[in-house]
Amino acid sequence: MSWHEVLLGLKLNQVGLLAAITVALTCAYLGVYVVLKRIVFVGMGLAQVSAAGIALAFLAGPWLAGQAHRYVHAGTPLRHVGFCFEWLAVRPVLVSFVLTLGGVWLFARHSRSRTLPRDSIIGAGYVAAYALTLLFILRSAKGMDDVRELLDGSVLASTGADVALMACVFGGVLALHAAFYKQLLFVAFDPEAAEARGYRVGRWELLFYVTLGLTITVAIRHAGMLSVFSYLVLPAMTGLTAARRMGSAILVALASALASAGGGFVLALKWDLPLSPPSIAVGLGLLLAVSVFRRSA
C-alpha cells in the first residue's frame, strides 16, 4: 500500500484510530501502577479472564437470543425476562465483566496472603481462564474467528457509539484515580507504611483492581488481548525508565502509548497487518531506545 493510500485509510478509519488511542492512553496510565506494584501478571491474568468472559458470551449468544425470542412473546412477567436475555445477547462486555469481577475478587483477596504466594494464585487463575477460553471457543459456532478477534480485537469495526462508551467508562476510571491519586499512589509505593498510617490497604487495592478489571474488559472487546496487555506494560516501562518522578513517568508513558497506537495503526495499514504486532513493535522500539539513552547518559 502506498503512503497516499495509507493517508486515505487513516481518513476512512478515524473512528478506529480514535478507539485504539483511547484504549492505549487509559491502559498506559493504569499500567504505571501495574508495573510499580509489580503485578504485571495480574494484568495478564485479568486479561485472560476477560477473554474467557467474551468467549463465553460468544458461545451463549445464540442460546440467549433463542430464550429472548421465546420469552418476549410470552406473558407480561416473562416478557421482561426475554428483554433481559435479548439485552445480554448483544452485550458480551457485561458477561465478560462479571467473570472479570470474579478474578478481581480472587487476586485482591489473596494479594497479601501468607499461605499462598501471589504468583501461584495468578498462575492458577490464568491457567483456568485459558482453559475455559479454549473450551468456549471450541464449542462456539464461530471457532477460529473468535480466536483472532480475542487476540487482535476488531478496533477497525469500532463505531462512534463504541468510542462514546469507552470515553464514559475510561473517563470514570480516570476521574476516580484523579480523586484518590495520593491514596492510590501511597498504597502502590509502600502498602506497609500506608497500613501503619491507618489506610485500609485492602479497600484501596480492591478499588484499583476493580478499575483495572473494568478497563481491561471494555478495552479487550475492541483492541484484543495482545494489544491491551502490551499497552499495560510497555509504555509504563518506558515511562518509568525515562523518568524518576511519577508525574513525568506518566507523561512519558502516555506519549509512548500514543506513538505505539498511532504508529502501529499506520504500519498495519501500510503492510496490511493485524494491528497488534506493529503496535507492540513500536512500543518495544521506544522502550529499547529509552533504555539505551539512559545507559549512555
C-alpha positions in Angstrom: 0.0 0.0 0.0 1.4 3.4 -0.9 1.6 6.3 1.6 -1.1 8.1 -0.2 -3.4 5.1 0.3 -2.3 4.9 4.0 -3.4 8.5 4.5 -6.7 7.7 2.8 -7.0 4.7 5.1 -6.4 6.8 8.1 -9.1 9.2 7.0 -11.6 6.4 6.4 -10.7 4.7 9.8 -10.7 7.8 12.0 -13.1 6.2 14.5 -11.0 3.0 14.7 -7.8 5.1 15.2 -9.5 7.1 18.0 -10.7 3.9 19.7 -7.1 2.5 19.6 -5.6 5.7 21.0 -8.3 5.8 23.8 -7.5 2.3 24.8 -3.8 2.8 24.7 -3.8 6.0 26.8 -6.0 4.6 29.5 -4.1 1.3 29.7 -0.8 3.1 29.8 -1.9 5.3 32.8 -3.1 2.2 34.8 0.0 0.3 33.6 2.3 2.7 35.5 0.6 1.5 38.7 0.7 -2.1 37.5 4.4 -2.0 36.9 5.1 -0.1 40.2 3.1 -2.6 42.2 4.8 -5.4 40.5 1.6 -7.0 39.4 2.2 -7.3 35.7 1.0 -10.9 35.8 -2.2 -9.8 37.5 -2.9 -7.7 34.4 -2.2 -10.7 32.2 -4.4 -12.9 34.4 -7.3 -10.4 34.3 -6.9 -10.0 30.5 -7.2 -13.8 30.1 -10.2 -13.9 32.4 -11.9 -11.1 30.4 -11.1 -13.0 27.2 -12.8 -16.1 28.7 -15.8 -14.0 29.5 -16.1 -12.7 25.9 -15.6 -16.3 24.6 -18.4 -17.4 26.9 -20.6 -14.6 25.6 -19.9 -15.7 22.0 -20.9 -19.3 23.0 -24.0 -18.3 24.9 -25.2 -15.6 22.5 -27.3 -17.8 20.3 -28.9 -19.5 23.3 -29.7 -16.2 24.9 -31.2 -14.9 21.7 -33.3 -18.0 21.4 -34.5 -17.6 25.0 -35.2 -14.0 24.4 -37.4 -14.8 21.4 -39.2 -17.4 23.4 -40.0 -15.2 26.5 -40.7 -11.9 24.7 -43.8 -13.5 23.2 -44.9 -14.9 26.5 -46.9 -13.3 29.2 -46.1 -9.9 30.8 -43.8 -11.1 33.6 -41.8 -13.4 31.3 -41.6 -10.7 28.6 -39.3 -8.7 30.8 -37.0 -11.7 31.2 -36.9 -12.0 27.5 -35.9 -8.4 27.1 -33.1 -9.0 29.6 -31.9 -12.1 27.6 -32.0 -10.0 24.4 -30.1 -7.2 26.0 -27.4 -9.6 27.3 -27.1 -11.5 23.9 -25.8 -8.4 22.2 -23.5 -7.2 25.0 -20.7 -9.6 25.6 -18.9 -7.0 27.6 -21.3 -7.5 30.5 -20.7 -11.2 30.6 -17.0 -10.6 30.5 -17.1 -8.1 33.3 -18.9 -10.5 35.6 -16.2 -13.1 35.2 -13.5 -10.4 35.5 -15.0 -9.2 38.8 -14.5 -12.8 40.0 -10.9 -12.5 39.0 -10.6 -9.1 40.7 -12.0 -10.6 43.9 -9.7 -13.5 43.8 -6.5 -11.5 43.1 -7.3 -8.7 45.5 -8.4 -11.0 48.3 -5.1 -13.0 48.1 -2.8 -10.1 47.2 -1.3 -10.3 50.7 -1.9 -13.9 51.6 0.6 -15.5 53.9 -0.4 -19.1 53.0 -0.1 -19.0 49.2 2.3 -16.7 47.1 0.5 -14.2 44.8 2.2 -15.7 41.8 0.6 -19.1 42.5 -2.9 -17.6 42.7 -2.4 -15.7 39.5 -0.9 -18.8 37.7 -3.9 -20.9 38.7 -6.4 -18.2 37.6 -4.6 -17.7 34.3 -4.5 -21.5 33.5 -8.2 -21.9 34.4 -9.2 -18.9 32.4 -7.1 -20.0 29.4 -8.6 -23.5 29.5 -12.1 -22.1 29.7 -11.4 -19.7 26.8 -10.3 -22.6 24.6 -13.3 -24.7 25.7 -15.8 -21.9 25.0 -14.2 -21.1 21.6 -14.2 -24.8 20.5 -17.9 -25.0 21.4 -18.7 -21.7 19.7 -20.1 -21.6 16.2 -17.5 -19.0 15.1 -14.4 -21.1 16.0 -11.2 -19.6 14.7 -12.8 -16.2 14.0 -13.3 -15.9 17.8 -9.6 -16.6 18.4 -8.5 -13.9 16.1 -11.0 -11.4 17.5 -9.9 -12.1 21.1 -6.2 -11.8 20.3 -6.2 -8.9 17.9 -9.6 -7.3 18.5 -11.8 -5.5 16.0 -10.8 -1.9 16.5 -11.4 -1.1 12.9 -15.0 -2.0 13.3 -15.5 0.3 16.2 -18.4 2.8 15.9 -19.0 6.2 17.3 -21.2 4.6 20.0 -18.3 2.3 20.9 -15.9 5.2 21.3 -18.5 7.1 23.4 -18.9 4.1 25.7 -15.1 3.8 26.1 -14.9 7.5 26.8 -17.6 7.3 29.5 -16.1 4.2 31.2 -12.4 5.2 30.9 -13.3 8.8 31.9 -15.0 7.5 35.1 -12.0 5.3 35.8 -9.5 8.2 35.4 -11.8 10.5 37.4 -11.7 8.1 40.3 -7.9 7.9 40.1 -7.6 11.6 40.0 -9.9 12.0 43.0 -7.8 9.4 45.0 -4.4 10.0 43.4 -2.5 10.4 46.7 -4.1 7.4 48.4 -3.6 5.1 45.4 0.0 6.2 44.9 0.9 5.8 48.6 -0.6 2.3 48.7 1.1 1.4 45.5 4.6 2.6 46.7 4.5 1.4 50.3 1.5 -0.6 51.4 3.1 -1.4 54.8 3.6 2.2 55.6 0.2 3.1 54.4 -1.4 0.5 56.6 0.7 1.8 59.6 -0.8 5.2 59.0 -4.4 4.0 59.1 -5.1 3.4 55.4 -7.4 0.5 54.7 -5.0 -1.0 52.2 -7.3 -3.9 51.2 -10.1 -1.5 50.2 -7.7 0.7 48.1 -6.3 -2.4 46.5 -9.8 -3.6 45.7 -10.7 -0.2 44.2 -7.6 -0.3 42.0 -8.3 -3.9 40.8 -12.0 -3.1 40.0 -11.0 -0.1 37.9 -8.2 -2.2 36.2 -10.7 -5.1 35.5 -13.3 -2.7 34.1 -10.8 -1.1 31.8 -9.4 -4.4 30.6 -12.9 -5.7 30.0 -14.0 -2.8 27.8 -10.7 -2.5 26.1 -10.2 -6.1 25.2 -13.5 -6.3 23.5 -12.3 -3.9 20.8 -8.5 -3.8 20.9 -7.8 -7.5 21.7 -5.9 -9.2 24.4 -2.4 -8.8 22.9 -2.7 -5.0 22.4 -4.3 -4.4 25.8 -1.6 -6.3 27.6 1.2 -4.6 25.7 -0.4 -1.1 26.4 -0.5 -2.0 30.1 3.2 -2.9 30.2 5.4 -1.4 27.5 4.5 2.3 27.8 4.7 2.1 31.6 8.1 0.5 31.4 9.2 3.2 29.0 7.9 6.0 31.3 9.5 4.6 34.4 12.8 4.0 32.6 12.9 7.5 31.3 11.8 9.4 34.4 12.2 9.2 38.1 9.2 11.3 39.2 5.7 9.8 39.0 4.2 12.7 37.0 6.9 12.7 34.4 6.8 8.9 34.2 3.0 9.0 33.5 3.5 11.7 30.8 6.2 9.7 29.0 4.1 6.5 29.3 1.1 8.4 27.7 3.3 9.7 24.9 4.7 6.2 24.3 1.2 4.7 24.2 0.1 7.4 21.7 3.1 6.7 19.5 2.5 2.9 19.7 -1.2 3.1 18.9 -0.8 5.7 16.1 2.5 4.2 14.6 1.1 0.7 14.8 -2.1 1.8 13.1 -0.1 3.4 10.2 2.2 0.4 9.8 -0.7 -2.0 9.9 -2.3 -0.2 7.1 1.0 0.1 5.2 1.8 -3.6 5.3 -1.7 -5.0 5.6 -1.1 -6.5 9.0 -3.2 -7.0 12.1 -2.9 -4.1 14.5 -1.3 -5.9 17.5 2.2 -6.8 16.0 3.2 -3.4 14.7 1.9 -1.6 17.8 3.9 -4.0 20.0 6.9 -3.5 17.8 6.7 0.3 18.1 6.3 0.0 21.9 9.3 -2.3 22.1 11.4 0.0 19.9 10.6 3.0 22.1 11.5 1.1 25.3 14.8 -0.1 23.8 15.6 3.5 22.6 14.9 4.9 26.0 16.9 2.2 27.8 19.9 2.7 25.5 19.7 6.5 26.0 19.5 6.2 29.8 22.6 3.9 29.9 24.6 6.1 27.7 23.6 9.3 29.6 
